[in-house]
Amino acid sequence: MDFLEQLNPDQRAAVEHVEGPLLILAGAGSGKTRVITYRIAYLIQQMGADPQSILALTFTNKAAGEMKERVKGLLGPIGGTVWISTFHSACVRILRREIDKLGYTRDFAIYDADDQLSLIKECMLQLDLNPELYPAASIAEKVRSFKNQGRDPLSVTEEFLPFSLEGKALQVYALLQKKLKANNALDFDDLLLLTLRLFEGYPEVLARYQTRFRYLLVDEYQDTNPAQYRLLRLLTQAHRNLCVVGDDDQSIYKWRGADIRNILDFERDFPAARVVKLEENYRSTQTILEAAGAVVAANRERKGKQLWTRRGPGHKIAYFQATDEQEEASYICRTIAQLRAQGSYGGQEIAVLYRTNAQSRPIEEALQKARIPYRVVGGLRFYDRKEIKDVLAYLRVATNPCDFLSLKRILNVPPRGLGKAAQDQIAQQAQAVSGGWPELFQRLLEGNGLPAAMRERLRLLQQLLEELDQIAHSLSASQAIEETIRRTGYDRYLMKEGGPEAESRRQNVQELITAAQQFETEGDPFRDGAPEGLLKEFLDGAALSSPEDAQDDPTGRISLMTLHSSKGLEFPVVFICGMENHLFPHVRSAENPSQLEEERRLCYVGMTRAKELLFLTNAAKRRLYGIEMRNLPSLFLDSIPDRYLQRIAGPTTPKPGPSSPSPAETGASTGSGVQTFRKGTRVYHPKWGAGVIVEVEGEGNGLKVTVAFQQGEKKKLAAKYAPLRLI
């Protein structure tokens, strides 16, 4: 086979392993997508596998789309019949066929994070929870954590304190699931959870999918959560043909529910598994690879790899220490201007990465002053814009009569004289209805409690929804959207709103039609051909889209993004700013070894985004969140051998003076590299609050202090790394 000749020996070994579990440890830039797609082609062409017996799963629509195109490029039209999708899209497809067994109807709606949060707020109001004591966002995070672990409310057996956040979140979780079911809706995390329930509760359904999918391939396995892990175990327990591709050194999503143990324990969980390491890198220079490898090598929880490249050593990594964040931003901007002026790199080839979004402000200001075009990656999703959600809400009501959350959104949009009092009355009536909005409107219009004017407004809305229901069942997705915009008067509503944003919103609404037209021409062989089915699939795609799906930018702008957002991307030139303790690594990791290891992996990910030039910067003092901080250089810098660094001359840390407090006053570093602490000194810790040092032991970098905090806790902390501030 000609395409096998394009693989290096390790890649080829991975492609040609057919039966039994396989772990492909794919280092950054090692050609993992090629291996996955060539393996699919090999199974079909060489081993005679049925294309529809292969299921390939990944985490973003962008990655799935790229994989589909490559497979079709290798195999032609038959490649389009392989089931390649994200985990969540695969679960949607299964649930659309099987969910009636769980008491839902197949026209269920999918709620995004904003919709879920709205329902959670309703639950909190009903449970009389104080949002100041129990913030809705924190409750939502706990609920998502339960779901990502594959646990429904009844399976959470821990006994939480009555007033703990976890205890309240569990109460909200139970009520949330009832509300979701009443709306015939699933939130994003339910897609995995209910598929898991389906497989575990209905063995005949599981057996059908086990028989269908003889070969499973999973990309980015290090990012899987417990629910995804259980799904994979269930699907492969008969044939064990599971091939996973991942890199434990790039596991950076624990906060999203990812469990690094899934990849670290693969050989234990799947006995007789073969492990193939892809260590040849096709992206970065040897200097960048060895420096990044030195940083992550300090982690204990890892498999271990030694990346190498044929590209040569390349340039040293530039390291610049600034006086403050303004000087840091000025250096970054000045360097970018020089690179562009030399004609070596276009703006789209340069990225600036940072640990937290708040760090972008001084960099943006410097770029604006220099008139250098840039974009901030990770902004508002297209499908999260108000005007888009409004139009889609109409279509969701038309395709799912029980979707009262979407009905609530469009009751008075565009304005039709249904104010808050009317909306509250409608919402109250909706709680007693099981037949969706047709039954709700029938009750409202047949009752005697409504003024004549409100009755007429409701009758007109009922008539509109009936028209949209017919449209949804008879027209294509793009035509249905176009008719919805016209019949609701939404375009006129945007024009009347006026203001500088009105035209932009109108353009976004028109772009929604374009998106639907493109969707219709994609030719997915698994797609439902009926108009209603196409519209439902388009709505599903809108709910499942992610910020990562639209990160390409051909317009020559510099890319600014968090380190997390940079995962999966590459740029010839990369700047990583804010390389300071308590910023990167983040302050939360100071006393948590596993969090510190994840921060170190995040640094590795950031460094390996660079193909040719890598710049690391930090500041002696930094104003962030309204507070001036003086941090030591990041401990990650200590791991990088000096031979890989080129230190750029710049201002040194100012000497203490009237405008610059001394280290003892601020908790800044002294000559020994640690803070000045004495027994009896009062300190402040961002997690435990104020306290007093009661014991000091060791010296230099090994200095440890025991602090008695006001909350009654005593903690022994490493002075070099603990985020302590003298008070």
Order of alpha helices (4+ residues) and beta strands (2+ residues): alpha-beta-alpha-beta-alpha-beta-alpha-beta-alpha-alpha-alpha-beta-alpha-alpha-beta-alpha-beta-alpha-alpha-beta-alpha-beta-alpha-beta-alpha-beta-alpha-alpha-alpha-alpha-alpha-alpha-alpha-alpha-alpha-beta-beta-alpha-beta-beta-beta-alpha-beta-alpha-beta-beta-beta-beta-beta
